[in-house]
């Protein structure tokens, strides 16, 4: 994609392409500047459209929304023991 193509593509996701202020010679920097203040939901949509594996799951994952103990947009950590040591009584 050229600069104009990137702008049109991002504009399709509601990104304000007029906010890019610096004169850059890098499409990566150009895209990064345009996306810097975009909400996570927009970034997830773009990543999914481009089939970029971000490893974070979808922000609208049903099991998280329905969870009584996981809070969306919070760090989640699950620690488990292997079944081979379950008889040792670790808690």
Contact map, one row per residue, 1 for C-alpha under 8 A:
1111110000000000000000000000000000000000000000000000000000000000000000000000000000000000000
1111110000000000000000000010000000000000000000000000000000000000000000000000000000000000000
1111111000000000000000000010010000000000000000000000000000000000000000000000000000000000000
1111111100000000000000000000000000000000000000000000000000000000000000000000000000000000000
1111111110000000000000000000000000000000000000000000000000000000000000000000000000000000000
1111111111000000000000000000001000000000000000000000000000000000000000000000000000000000000
0011111111100000100000000000000000000000000000000000000000000000000000000000000000000000000
0001111111110000000000000000000000000000000000000000000000000000000000000000000000000000000
0000111111111000000000000000000000000000000000000000000000000000000000000000000000000000000
0000011111111110100000000000000000000000000000000000000000000000000000000000000000000000000
0000001111111111100000000000000000000000000000000000000000000000000000000000000000000000000
0000000111111110000000000000000000000000000000000000000000000000000000000000000000000000000
0000000011111110000000000000000000000000010001000000000000000000000000000000000000000000000
0000000001111111000000000000000000000000000000000000000000000000000000000000000000000000000
0000000001111111100000000000000001100100000000000000000000000000000000000000000000000000000
0000000000100111111000000000000001000000000000000000000000000000000000000000000000000000000
0000001001100011111100000000000001000000000000000000000000000000000000000000000000000000000
0000000000000001111110000000000000000000000000000000000000000000000000000000000000000000000
0000000000000001111110000000000001000000000000000000000000000000000000000000000000000000000
0000000000000000111111000000010011000000000000000000000000000000000000000000000000000000000
0000000000000000011111100000000000000000000000000000000000000000000000000000000000000000000
0000000000000000000111110000000000000000000000000000000000000000000000000000000000000000000
0000000000000000000011111000000000000000000000000000000000000000000000000000000000000000000
0000000000000000000001111110110000000000000000000000000000000000000000000000000000000000000
0000000000000000000000111110110000000000000000000000000000000000000000000000000000000000000
0000000000000000000000011111110000000000000000000000000000000000000000000000000000000000000
0110000000000000000000011111111000000000000000000000000000000000000000000000000000000000000
0000000000000000000000000111111100000000000000000000000000000000000000000000000000000000000
0000000000000000000000011111111110000000000000000000000000000000000000000000000000000000000
0010000000000000000100011111111111000000000000000000000000000000000000000000000000000000000
0000010000000000000000000011111111100000000000000000000000000000000000000000000000000000000
0000000000000000000000000001111111110000000000000000000000000000000000000000000000000000000
0000000000000000000100000000111111110000000000000000000000000000000000000000000000000000000
0000000000000011101100000000011111111100000000000000000000000000000000000000000000000000000
0000000000000010000000000000001111111100001000000000000000000000000000000000000000000000000
0000000000000000000000000000000111111100000000000000000000000000000000000000000000000000000
0000000000000000000000000000000001111110000000000000000000000000000000000000000000000000000
0000000000000010000000000000000001111111011000000000000000000000000000000000000000000000000
0000000000000000000000000000000000001111111000000000000000000000000000000000000000000000000
0000000000000000000000000000000000000111111100000000000000000000000000000000000000000000000
0000000000000000000000000000000000000011111110000000000000100000000000000000000000000000000
0000000000001000000000000000000000000111111111000000000000000000000000000000000000000000000
0000000000000000000000000000000000100111111111100000000000000000000000000000000000000000000
0000000000000000000000000000000000000001111111110000000001100000000000000000000000000000000
0000000000000000000000000000000000000000111111111000000000000000000000000000000000000000000
0000000000001000000000000000000000000000011111111100000000000000000000000000000000000000000
0000000000000000000000000000000000000000001111111111110000000000000000000000000000000000000
0000000000000000000000000000000000000000000111111111100000000000000000000000000000000000000
0000000000000000000000000000000000000000000011111111000000000000000000000000000000000000000
0000000000000000000000000000000000000000000001111111000000000000000000000000000000000000000
0000000000000000000000000000000000000000000000111111100000000000000000000000000000000000000
0000000000000000000000000000000000000000000000111111110000000000000000000000000000000000000
0000000000000000000000000000000000000000000000110011111000000000000000000000000000000000000
0000000000000000000000000000000000000000000000100001111110000000000000000000000000000000000
0000000000000000000000000000000000000000000000000000111110000000000000000000000000000000000
0000000000000000000000000000000000000000000000000000011111000000000000000000000000000000000
0000000000000000000000000000000000000000000000000000011111101000000000000000000000000000000
0000000000000000000000000000000000000000000100000000000111111000000000000000000000000000000
0000000000000000000000000000000000000000100100000000000011111000000000011000000000000000000
0000000000000000000000000000000000000000000000000000000001111101100000000000000000000000000
0000000000000000000000000000000000000000000000000000000011111111100000000000000000000000000
0000000000000000000000000000000000000000000000000000000000011111110000000000000000000000000
0000000000000000000000000000000000000000000000000000000000001111111000000000000000000000000
0000000000000000000000000000000000000000000000000000000000011111111001110000000000000000000
0000000000000000000000000000000000000000000000000000000000011111111000110000000000000000000
0000000000000000000000000000000000000000000000000000000000000111111100000000000000000000000
0000000000000000000000000000000000000000000000000000000000000011111111100000000000000000000
0000000000000000000000000000000000000000000000000000000000000000011111100000000000000000000
0000000000000000000000000000000000000000000000000000000000000000001111100000000000000000000
0000000000000000000000000000000000000000000000000000000000000001001111110101000000000000000
0000000000000000000000000000000000000000000000000000000000000001101111111100000000000000000
0000000000000000000000000000000000000000000000000000000000100001100001111100000000000000000
0000000000000000000000000000000000000000000000000000000000100000000000111110000000000000000
0000000000000000000000000000000000000000000000000000000000000000000001111111000000000000000
0000000000000000000000000000000000000000000000000000000000000000000000001111100000000000000
0000000000000000000000000000000000000000000000000000000000000000000001000111110000000000000
0000000000000000000000000000000000000000000000000000000000000000000000000011111000000000000
0000000000000000000000000000000000000000000000000000000000000000000000000001111100000000000
0000000000000000000000000000000000000000000000000000000000000000000000000000111110000000000
0000000000000000000000000000000000000000000000000000000000000000000000000000011111000000000
0000000000000000000000000000000000000000000000000000000000000000000000000000001111101100000
0000000000000000000000000000000000000000000000000000000000000000000000000000000111111100000
0000000000000000000000000000000000000000000000000000000000000000000000000000000011111100000
0000000000000000000000000000000000000000000000000000000000000000000000000000000001111110000
0000000000000000000000000000000000000000000000000000000000000000000000000000000011111111000
0000000000000000000000000000000000000000000000000000000000000000000000000000000011111111110
0000000000000000000000000000000000000000000000000000000000000000000000000000000000011111100
0000000000000000000000000000000000000000000000000000000000000000000000000000000000001111110
0000000000000000000000000000000000000000000000000000000000000000000000000000000000000111111
0000000000000000000000000000000000000000000000000000000000000000000000000000000000000101111
0000000000000000000000000000000000000000000000000000000000000000000000000000000000000000111
